[in-house]
Amino acid sequence: MNKREIYLAGGCYWGTEKYMSNVKGVLETAVGFANGKTERPTYEQVCKENTDHAETVHIIYDADELPLSAMLKLFWKIIDPTSINQQGEDIGRQYRTGVYYQNNEDKEIILASVAELQKEYDKPIAVEVCPLEMFWPAEEYHQKYLNKNPNGYCHVPWDLIDWVETIDPKEYK
């Protein structure tokens, strides 16, 4: 097994976490707050104060089963990569999109994927690509939220959440 980590910000983290946890090769997910300026922020602080965090999903995955390039192609399916500080009905800096990495090998894969993605859009890609500076897990009630609350709000279409369980992610390399 080739365990790796990546951090994806795709708007509200509930739907992003549910979708990504259904991808074959994803071993663990946790929702939280990345790259802000407040230590150990609460959900309330991120929503109401200027903490500058992004709602983010920490993903541990098996890169032999799920190459990062494939994961990114699947991630692009659930976001509007040209939208700034908004996904679905969620508006605010905490809902920006981003890919936060921990090593330069991943950076090159991410930048290549963003360059390919840009070919599909006339507007510039607004996905933040930068090193992970910090990640603080969200409160327990946010973890696996849509498993606990199946009728909860989600900007990710449920048909995509169901679909991604059925595919071989290597086909998306």
C-alpha positions as CSV (number, residue, x, y, z in Angstrom):
1,M,0.0,0.0,0.0
2,N,1.2,3.5,-0.9
3,K,-0.5,5.7,1.7
4,R,-0.6,9.4,0.7
5,E,-2.4,12.5,1.9
6,I,-4.1,15.5,0.2
7,Y,-6.4,18.3,1.3
8,L,-9.3,19.3,-0.9
9,A,-11.5,22.4,-0.4
10,G,-14.7,22.1,-2.5
11,G,-17.2,24.4,-0.9
12,C,-19.2,23.0,2.0
13,Y,-17.2,20.1,3.3
14,W,-20.1,17.8,4.0
15,G,-20.8,17.0,0.4
16,T,-17.1,16.9,-0.6
17,E,-16.3,14.5,2.2
18,K,-19.3,12.2,1.3
19,Y,-18.3,12.1,-2.3
20,M,-14.6,11.6,-1.8
21,S,-15.2,8.9,0.9
22,N,-17.1,6.9,-1.8
23,V,-14.1,6.9,-4.1
24,K,-12.3,3.5,-4.3
25,G,-8.8,3.9,-2.8
26,V,-9.8,6.6,-0.3
27,L,-8.9,5.1,3.1
28,E,-9.9,7.9,5.5
29,T,-11.5,11.4,5.4
30,A,-11.9,14.1,8.0
31,V,-13.4,17.6,7.6
32,G,-11.8,20.7,9.0
33,F,-10.4,24.1,8.3
34,A,-7.2,24.8,6.3
35,N,-4.8,27.6,5.7
36,G,-6.4,30.3,7.9
37,K,-5.0,32.6,10.5
38,T,-6.7,31.4,13.7
39,E,-5.5,28.4,15.7
40,R,-8.1,25.7,16.4
41,P,-11.1,27.6,15.0
42,T,-14.6,26.5,15.6
43,Y,-17.2,26.2,12.9
44,E,-18.9,29.3,14.4
45,Q,-15.6,31.3,14.2
46,V,-15.0,30.3,10.6
47,C,-18.5,31.3,9.6
48,K,-18.8,34.6,11.5
49,E,-15.2,35.9,12.0
50,N,-12.5,36.7,9.6
51,T,-10.4,33.5,10.2
52,D,-9.6,33.1,6.4
53,H,-9.9,29.3,6.6
54,A,-11.3,27.1,3.8
55,E,-13.6,24.3,4.6
56,T,-11.4,21.4,3.6
57,V,-11.4,17.6,3.5
58,H,-8.3,15.8,4.6
59,I,-8.0,12.6,2.5
60,I,-5.7,9.6,3.2
61,Y,-5.6,7.4,0.2
62,D,-3.8,4.5,-1.5
63,A,-2.0,6.0,-4.4
64,D,-1.5,2.5,-6.0
65,E,-5.3,2.2,-6.2
66,L,-6.1,5.9,-6.6
67,P,-3.5,8.0,-8.4
68,L,-3.6,11.7,-7.4
69,S,-4.3,12.6,-11.0
70,A,-7.4,10.4,-11.1
71,M,-8.6,11.8,-7.7
72,L,-8.3,15.4,-9.0
73,K,-10.3,14.5,-12.2
74,L,-13.0,13.2,-10.0
75,F,-12.9,16.2,-7.7
76,W,-13.2,18.6,-10.6
77,K,-16.6,16.9,-11.3
78,I,-18.2,18.3,-8.1
79,I,-17.0,21.9,-8.1
80,D,-17.3,24.9,-10.3
81,P,-13.6,25.6,-10.6
82,T,-14.2,29.1,-12.0
83,S,-16.3,30.3,-9.0
84,I,-14.6,32.5,-6.4
85,N,-15.6,32.0,-2.8
86,Q,-18.8,30.2,-3.7
87,Q,-20.0,26.7,-4.4
88,G,-23.7,26.0,-4.8
89,E,-25.7,28.2,-2.4
90,D,-22.7,28.6,-0.1
91,I,-21.1,32.0,-0.3
92,G,-18.0,33.2,1.6
93,R,-14.3,32.9,1.7
94,Q,-14.5,29.6,3.7
95,Y,-16.2,28.1,0.6
96,R,-13.3,28.8,-1.8
97,T,-11.9,25.8,-3.7
98,G,-8.4,24.6,-3.2
99,V,-5.9,21.8,-3.4
100,Y,-3.4,21.9,-0.5
101,Y,-0.4,19.6,-0.8
102,Q,2.5,18.6,1.4
103,N,5.2,17.8,-1.1
104,N,6.5,19.1,-4.4
105,E,5.8,15.9,-6.3
106,D,2.1,16.4,-5.7
107,K,2.4,20.1,-6.6
108,E,3.5,19.2,-10.1
109,I,0.7,16.7,-10.6
110,I,-1.9,19.3,-9.3
111,L,-0.6,22.0,-11.6
112,A,-0.7,19.7,-14.6
113,S,-4.2,18.7,-13.8
114,V,-5.3,22.4,-13.4
115,A,-3.7,23.2,-16.7
116,E,-5.7,20.4,-18.4
117,L,-8.9,21.6,-16.6
118,Q,-8.3,25.2,-17.9
119,K,-8.7,23.9,-21.5
120,E,-12.3,23.2,-20.7
121,Y,-13.2,26.7,-19.6
122,D,-13.1,30.2,-21.0
123,K,-13.0,31.8,-17.5
124,P,-9.8,31.4,-15.5
125,I,-9.6,28.5,-13.0
126,A,-10.1,29.9,-9.5
127,V,-8.8,26.8,-7.5
128,E,-6.2,27.8,-5.0
129,V,-3.1,25.5,-5.3
130,C,-0.7,25.9,-2.4
131,P,1.1,24.1,0.3
132,L,-0.9,23.1,3.4
133,E,0.0,25.6,6.1
134,M,-2.3,24.2,8.7
135,F,-5.4,22.0,9.2
136,W,-7.7,21.9,12.2
137,P,-10.3,19.2,12.4
138,A,-13.9,20.4,12.7
139,E,-16.1,19.5,15.6
140,E,-17.2,15.8,15.8
141,Y,-20.8,16.6,14.7
142,H,-19.4,17.7,11.3
143,Q,-17.4,14.5,10.7
144,K,-19.3,12.1,8.3
145,Y,-22.2,14.6,8.6
146,L,-24.2,13.2,5.6
147,N,-23.9,9.7,7.0
148,K,-25.4,10.9,10.2
149,N,-27.9,13.2,8.5
150,P,-28.8,11.6,5.1
151,N,-31.2,14.4,4.3
152,G,-28.7,17.2,5.1
153,Y,-27.9,20.0,2.7
154,C,-25.3,19.1,0.0
155,H,-24.2,21.1,-3.0
156,V,-22.8,17.9,-4.6
157,P,-25.5,16.1,-6.6
158,W,-26.5,12.9,-5.0
159,D,-26.4,11.0,-8.3
160,L,-22.6,11.8,-8.5
161,I,-22.1,10.7,-4.9
162,D,-23.8,7.3,-5.8
163,W,-22.0,7.1,-9.2
164,V,-18.5,7.5,-7.9
165,E,-18.9,4.4,-5.8
166,T,-19.4,2.3,-9.0
167,I,-16.4,3.4,-11.0
168,D,-12.7,2.3,-11.2
169,P,-10.8,5.6,-10.5
170,K,-7.8,4.4,-12.5
171,E,-9.9,5.0,-15.6
172,Y,-9.6,8.7,-14.8
173,K,-5.8,9.0,-14.8
